[in-house]
Amino acid sequence: MATVKQNPATRSPWRRRILLLGLALVIALFAFFWKPLSGYAETGAAYGARVACSCRFVGGRPLGDCKKDFEPGMELITLSEDVESKSVTARFPLLARETATYREGPGCQLEPWDRK
């Protein structure tokens, strides 16, 4: 049995329209929910940085072990540390980055937010 190949030029224009409509819908939803998404990302990154800094520099645990202290839903937060400055940076991909630094006395503190 022979198979018939469809010429790309004769494909239904509806397929392309549906794909473009779907893409436009995704972009519109992302734009509409940008403010709440970025707020959740900033909050999650700040919480992650502060908790991981305390875990690492107050508790003395390895940074990889500190993710156990995160709340459910924080799987996208990534951590990195700067041992010299005793700080931990938490990142939410493409949306937020926050750093907490350990200081003798007050403990781990977030860097001040520069919000306009």
Contacts in CASP RR format, 6 or more apart in sequence:
PFRMAT RR
TARGET T0000
AUTHOR 0000-0000-0000
METHOD contacts of the structure
MODEL  1
MATVKQNPATRSPWRRRILLLGLALVIALFAFFWKPLSGYAETGAAYGAR
VACSCRFVGGRPLGDCKKDFEPGMELITLSEDVESKSVTARFPLLARETA
TYREGPGCQLEPWDRK
30 37 0 8 1.000
37 95 0 8 1.000
38 95 0 8 1.000
38 96 0 8 1.000
39 96 0 8 1.000
41 92 0 8 1.000
41 95 0 8 1.000
41 96 0 8 1.000
42 92 0 8 1.000
42 95 0 8 1.000
42 96 0 8 1.000
42 98 0 8 1.000
44 74 0 8 1.000
44 77 0 8 1.000
44 90 0 8 1.000
44 92 0 8 1.000
44 96 0 8 1.000
44 98 0 8 1.000
45 77 0 8 1.000
45 90 0 8 1.000
45 91 0 8 1.000
45 92 0 8 1.000
45 96 0 8 1.000
45 97 0 8 1.000
45 98 0 8 1.000
46 90 0 8 1.000
46 96 0 8 1.000
46 98 0 8 1.000
46 100 0 8 1.000
46 110 0 8 1.000
47 71 0 8 1.000
47 74 0 8 1.000
47 90 0 8 1.000
48 70 0 8 1.000
48 74 0 8 1.000
48 77 0 8 1.000
48 79 0 8 1.000
48 88 0 8 1.000
48 90 0 8 1.000
48 98 0 8 1.000
48 100 0 8 1.000
49 79 0 8 1.000
49 88 0 8 1.000
49 89 0 8 1.000
49 90 0 8 1.000
49 98 0 8 1.000
49 99 0 8 1.000
49 100 0 8 1.000
49 110 0 8 1.000
50 100 0 8 1.000
50 108 0 8 1.000
50 109 0 8 1.000
50 110 0 8 1.000
51 66 0 8 1.000
51 69 0 8 1.000
51 70 0 8 1.000
52 63 0 8 1.000
52 66 0 8 1.000
52 67 0 8 1.000
52 69 0 8 1.000
52 79 0 8 1.000
52 81 0 8 1.000
52 88 0 8 1.000
52 90 0 8 1.000
52 100 0 8 1.000
53 86 0 8 1.000
53 87 0 8 1.000
53 88 0 8 1.000
53 100 0 8 1.000
53 101 0 8 1.000
53 102 0 8 1.000
53 108 0 8 1.000
54 100 0 8 1.000
54 107 0 8 1.000
54 108 0 8 1.000
55 61 0 8 1.000
55 63 0 8 1.000
55 65 0 8 1.000
55 66 0 8 1.000
55 69 0 8 1.000
56 62 0 8 1.000
56 63 0 8 1.000
56 66 0 8 1.000
56 81 0 8 1.000
56 88 0 8 1.000
56 102 0 8 1.000
57 86 0 8 1.000
57 88 0 8 1.000
57 102 0 8 1.000
57 107 0 8 1.000
57 108 0 8 1.000
58 102 0 8 1.000
58 107 0 8 1.000
58 108 0 8 1.000
63 79 0 8 1.000
63 80 0 8 1.000
63 81 0 8 1.000
63 88 0 8 1.000
64 79 0 8 1.000
66 79 0 8 1.000
66 88 0 8 1.000
67 77 0 8 1.000
67 79 0 8 1.000
70 77 0 8 1.000
76 92 0 8 1.000
76 93 0 8 1.000
77 90 0 8 1.000
77 91 0 8 1.000
77 92 0 8 1.000
78 90 0 8 1.000
78 91 0 8 1.000
78 93 0 8 1.000
79 88 0 8 1.000
79 89 0 8 1.000
79 90 0 8 1.000
79 91 0 8 1.000
80 88 0 8 1.000
80 89 0 8 1.000
80 91 0 8 1.000
81 87 0 8 1.000
81 88 0 8 1.000
81 89 0 8 1.000
82 88 0 8 1.000
82 89 0 8 1.000
85 101 0 8 1.000
86 101 0 8 1.000
86 102 0 8 1.000
86 103 0 8 1.000
87 99 0 8 1.000
87 100 0 8 1.000
87 101 0 8 1.000
87 102 0 8 1.000
88 99 0 8 1.000
88 100 0 8 1.000
88 108 0 8 1.000
89 97 0 8 1.000
89 98 0 8 1.000
89 99 0 8 1.000
90 97 0 8 1.000
90 98 0 8 1.000
90 99 0 8 1.000
90 100 0 8 1.000
91 97 0 8 1.000
98 110 0 8 1.000
98 111 0 8 1.000
99 110 0 8 1.000
99 111 0 8 1.000
100 108 0 8 1.000
100 109 0 8 1.000
100 110 0 8 1.000
100 111 0 8 1.000
101 108 0 8 1.000
101 109 0 8 1.000
101 111 0 8 1.000
102 108 0 8 1.000
103 109 0 8 1.000
END
